[in-house]
């Protein structure tokens, strides 16, 4: 399945939470790495 399609199917609040989670994981990944 296409990621963008899944993204568009989510509502805005869930999409915002997903982005925040991804950014947090990214930052923690760089911090521990």
PDB file of N, CA, C and O in Angstrom:
ATOM      1  N   UNK A   1       0.846  -1.204   0.000  1.00  0.00           N
ATOM      2  CA  UNK A   1       0.000   0.000   0.000  1.00  0.00           C
ATOM      3  C   UNK A   1       0.877   1.249   0.000  1.00  0.00           C
ATOM      4  O   UNK A   1       1.965   1.256   0.577  1.00  0.00           O
ATOM      5  N   UNK A   2       0.395   2.299  -0.649  1.00  0.00           N
ATOM      6  CA  UNK A   2       1.172   3.530  -0.739  1.00  0.00           C
ATOM      7  C   UNK A   2       1.092   4.310   0.572  1.00  0.00           C
ATOM      8  O   UNK A   2       0.014   4.479   1.141  1.00  0.00           O
ATOM      9  N   UNK A   3       2.236   4.779   1.037  1.00  0.00           N
ATOM     10  CA  UNK A   3       2.281   5.492   2.321  1.00  0.00           C
ATOM     11  C   UNK A   3       1.470   6.771   2.259  1.00  0.00           C
ATOM     12  O   UNK A   3       0.775   7.115   3.216  1.00  0.00           O
ATOM     13  N   UNK A   4       1.553   7.481   1.138  1.00  0.00           N
ATOM     14  CA  UNK A   4       0.833   8.752   1.018  1.00  0.00           C
ATOM     15  C   UNK A   4      -0.673   8.535   1.089  1.00  0.00           C
ATOM     16  O   UNK A   4      -1.400   9.375   1.620  1.00  0.00           O
ATOM     17  N   UNK A   5      -1.146   7.402   0.551  1.00  0.00           N
ATOM     18  CA  UNK A   5      -2.576   7.095   0.605  1.00  0.00           C
ATOM     19  C   UNK A   5      -3.011   6.861   2.047  1.00  0.00           C
ATOM     20  O   UNK A   5      -4.066   7.333   2.471  1.00  0.00           O
ATOM     21  N   UNK A   6      -2.189   6.130   2.795  1.00  0.00           N
ATOM     22  CA  UNK A   6      -2.491   5.885   4.205  1.00  0.00           C
ATOM     23  C   UNK A   6      -2.501   7.202   4.960  1.00  0.00           C
ATOM     24  O   UNK A   6      -3.359   7.441   5.810  1.00  0.00           O
ATOM     25  N   UNK A   7      -1.523   8.063   4.633  1.00  0.00           N
ATOM     26  CA  UNK A   7      -1.406   9.367   5.281  1.00  0.00           C
ATOM     27  C   UNK A   7      -2.656  10.197   5.035  1.00  0.00           C
ATOM     28  O   UNK A   7      -3.184  10.821   5.955  1.00  0.00           O
ATOM     29  N   UNK A   8      -3.132  10.203   3.785  1.00  0.00           N
ATOM     30  CA  UNK A   8      -4.299  11.012   3.435  1.00  0.00           C
ATOM     31  C   UNK A   8      -5.572  10.465   4.070  1.00  0.00           C
ATOM     32  O   UNK A   8      -6.525  11.210   4.295  1.00  0.00           O
ATOM     33  N   UNK A   9      -5.589   9.161   4.361  1.00  0.00           N
ATOM     34  CA  UNK A   9      -6.790   8.563   4.945  1.00  0.00           C
ATOM     35  C   UNK A   9      -6.905   8.898   6.430  1.00  0.00           C
ATOM     36  O   UNK A   9      -7.991   8.844   7.007  1.00  0.00           O
ATOM     37  N   UNK A  10      -5.767   9.244   7.042  1.00  0.00           N
ATOM     38  CA  UNK A  10      -5.800   9.623   8.457  1.00  0.00           C
ATOM     39  C   UNK A  10      -6.396  11.008   8.620  1.00  0.00           C
ATOM     40  O   UNK A  10      -6.313  11.851   7.728  1.00  0.00           O
ATOM     41  N   UNK A  11      -7.000  11.224   9.785  1.00  0.00           N
ATOM     42  CA  UNK A  11      -7.492  12.570  10.053  1.00  0.00           C
ATOM     43  C   UNK A  11      -6.316  13.432  10.502  1.00  0.00           C
ATOM     44  O   UNK A  11      -5.224  12.928  10.762  1.00  0.00           O
ATOM     45  N   UNK A  12      -6.556  14.727  10.587  1.00  0.00           N
ATOM     46  CA  UNK A  12      -5.439  15.653  10.800  1.00  0.00           C
ATOM     47  C   UNK A  12      -4.753  15.458  12.148  1.00  0.00           C
ATOM     48  O   UNK A  12      -3.529  15.552  12.237  1.00  0.00           O
ATOM     49  N   UNK A  13      -5.531  15.186  13.199  1.00  0.00           N
ATOM     50  CA  UNK A  13      -4.938  15.033  14.531  1.00  0.00           C
ATOM     51  C   UNK A  13      -4.033  13.804  14.579  1.00  0.00           C
ATOM     52  O   UNK A  13      -2.943  13.854  15.150  1.00  0.00           O
ATOM     53  N   UNK A  14      -4.484  12.701  13.978  1.00  0.00           N
ATOM     54  CA  UNK A  14      -3.674  11.484  13.963  1.00  0.00           C
ATOM     55  C   UNK A  14      -2.417  11.707  13.140  1.00  0.00           C
ATOM     56  O   UNK A  14      -1.339  11.229  13.492  1.00  0.00           O
ATOM     57  N   UNK A  15      -2.566  12.440  12.034  1.00  0.00           N
ATOM     58  CA  UNK A  15      -1.426  12.713  11.170  1.00  0.00           C
ATOM     59  C   UNK A  15      -0.390  13.542  11.926  1.00  0.00           C
ATOM     60  O   UNK A  15       0.813  13.306  11.815  1.00  0.00           O
ATOM     61  N   UNK A  16      -0.881  14.526  12.702  1.00  0.00           N
ATOM     62  CA  UNK A  16       0.018  15.397  13.468  1.00  0.00           C
ATOM     63  C   UNK A  16       0.750  14.580  14.533  1.00  0.00           C
ATOM     64  O   UNK A  16       1.946  14.766  14.753  1.00  0.00           O
ATOM     65  N   UNK A  17       0.020  13.670  15.193  1.00  0.00           N
ATOM     66  CA  UNK A  17       0.641  12.826  16.216  1.00  0.00           C
ATOM     67  C   UNK A  17       1.697  11.920  15.598  1.00  0.00           C
ATOM     68  O   UNK A  17       2.756  11.697  16.185  1.00  0.00           O
ATOM     69  N   UNK A  18       1.400  11.395  14.397  1.00  0.00           N
ATOM     70  CA  UNK A  18       2.320  10.507  13.709  1.00  0.00           C
ATOM     71  C   UNK A  18       3.605  11.239  13.357  1.00  0.00           C
ATOM     72  O   UNK A  18       4.701  10.705  13.526  1.00  0.00           O
ATOM     73  N   UNK A  19       3.463  12.480  12.860  1.00  0.00           N
ATOM     74  CA  UNK A  19       4.627  13.285  12.501  1.00  0.00           C
ATOM     75  C   UNK A  19       5.450  13.601  13.746  1.00  0.00           C
ATOM     76  O   UNK A  19       6.678  13.514  13.727  1.00  0.00           O
ATOM     77  N   UNK A  20       4.764  13.969  14.824  1.00  0.00           N
ATOM     78  CA  UNK A  20       5.460  14.287  16.074  1.00  0.00           C
ATOM     79  C   UNK A  20       6.219  13.064  16.583  1.00  0.00           C
ATOM     80  O   UNK A  20       7.349  13.180  17.057  1.00  0.00           O
ATOM     81  N   UNK A  21       5.595  11.901  16.483  1.00  0.00           N
ATOM     82  CA  UNK A  21       6.228  10.673  16.937  1.00  0.00           C
ATOM     83  C   UNK A  21       7.458  10.355  16.094  1.00  0.00           C
ATOM     84  O   UNK A  21       8.500   9.964  16.620  1.00  0.00           O
ATOM     85  N   UNK A  22       7.325  10.528  14.779  1.00  0.00           N
ATOM     86  CA  UNK A  22       8.441  10.262  13.877  1.00  0.00           C
ATOM     87  C   UNK A  22       9.607  11.197  14.163  1.00  0.00           C
ATOM     88  O   UNK A  22      10.760  10.767  14.187  1.00  0.00           O
ATOM     89  N   UNK A  23       9.309  12.472  14.379  1.00  0.00           N
ATOM     90  CA  UNK A  23      10.350  13.457  14.676  1.00  0.00           C
ATOM     91  C   UNK A  23      11.027  13.127  16.005  1.00  0.00           C
ATOM     92  O   UNK A  23      12.248  13.219  16.131  1.00  0.00           O
ATOM     93  N   UNK A  24      10.217  12.743  16.993  1.00  0.00           N
ATOM     94  CA  UNK A  24      10.771  12.396  18.303  1.00  0.00           C
ATOM     95  C   UNK A  24      11.692  11.193  18.193  1.00  0.00           C
ATOM     96  O   UNK A  24      12.779  11.188  18.771  1.00  0.00           O
ATOM     97  N   UNK A  25      11.264  10.162  17.448  1.00  0.00           N
ATOM     98  CA  UNK A  25      12.088   8.974  17.259  1.00  0.00           C
ATOM     99  C   UNK A  25      13.380   9.340  16.541  1.00  0.00           C
ATOM    100  O   UNK A  25      14.451   8.827  16.866  1.00  0.00           O
ATOM    101  N   UNK A  26      13.270  10.227  15.567  1.00  0.00           N
ATOM    102  CA  UNK A  26      14.433  10.658  14.801  1.00  0.00           C
ATOM    103  C   UNK A  26      15.442  11.340  15.717  1.00  0.00           C
ATOM    104  O   UNK A  26      16.635  11.038  15.685  1.00  0.00           O
ATOM    105  N   UNK A  27      14.940  12.270  16.535  1.00  0.00           N
ATOM    106  CA  UNK A  27      15.815  13.020  17.445  1.00  0.00           C
ATOM    107  C   UNK A  27      16.469  12.080  18.457  1.00  0.00           C
ATOM    108  O   UNK A  27      17.669  12.178  18.711  1.00  0.00           O
ATOM    109  N   UNK A  28      15.686  11.177  19.030  1.00  0.00           N
ATOM    110  CA  UNK A  28      16.232  10.245  20.011  1.00  0.00           C
ATOM    111  C   UNK A  28      17.216   9.294  19.345  1.00  0.00           C
ATOM    112  O   UNK A  28      18.207   8.889  19.952  1.00  0.00           O
ATOM    113  N   UNK A  29      16.936   8.940  18.091  1.00  0.00           N
ATOM    114  CA  UNK A  29      17.836   8.060  17.352  1.00  0.00           C
ATOM    115  C   UNK A  29      19.190   8.715  17.151  1.00  0.00           C
ATOM    116  O   UNK A  29      20.228   8.078  17.323  1.00  0.00           O
ATOM    117  N   UNK A  30      19.176   9.992  16.785  1.00  0.00           N
ATOM    118  CA  UNK A  30      20.426  10.724  16.593  1.00  0.00           C
ATOM    119  C   UNK A  30      21.129  10.941  17.925  1.00  0.00           C
ATOM    120  O   UNK A  30      22.358  10.916  17.999  1.00  0.00           O
ATOM    121  N   UNK A  31      20.346  11.154  18.976  1.00  0.00           N
ATOM    122  CA  UNK A  31      20.923  11.423  20.292  1.00  0.00           C
ATOM    123  C   UNK A  31      21.641  10.203  20.853  1.00  0.00           C
ATOM    124  O   UNK A  31      22.708  10.328  21.455  1.00  0.00           O
ATOM    125  N   UNK A  32      21.054   9.015  20.656  1.00  0.00           N
ATOM    126  CA  UNK A  32      21.655   7.805  21.203  1.00  0.00           C
ATOM    127  C   UNK A  32      22.716   7.261  20.264  1.00  0.00           C
ATOM    128  O   UNK A  32      23.622   6.544  20.689  1.00  0.00           O
ATOM    129  N   UNK A  33      22.606   7.600  18.988  1.00  0.00           N
ATOM    130  CA  UNK A  33      23.544   7.102  18.001  1.00  0.00           C
ATOM    131  C   UNK A  33      24.786   7.935  17.950  1.00  0.00           C
ATOM    132  O   UNK A  33      25.689   7.650  17.163  1.00  0.00           O
TER     133      UNK A  33
END
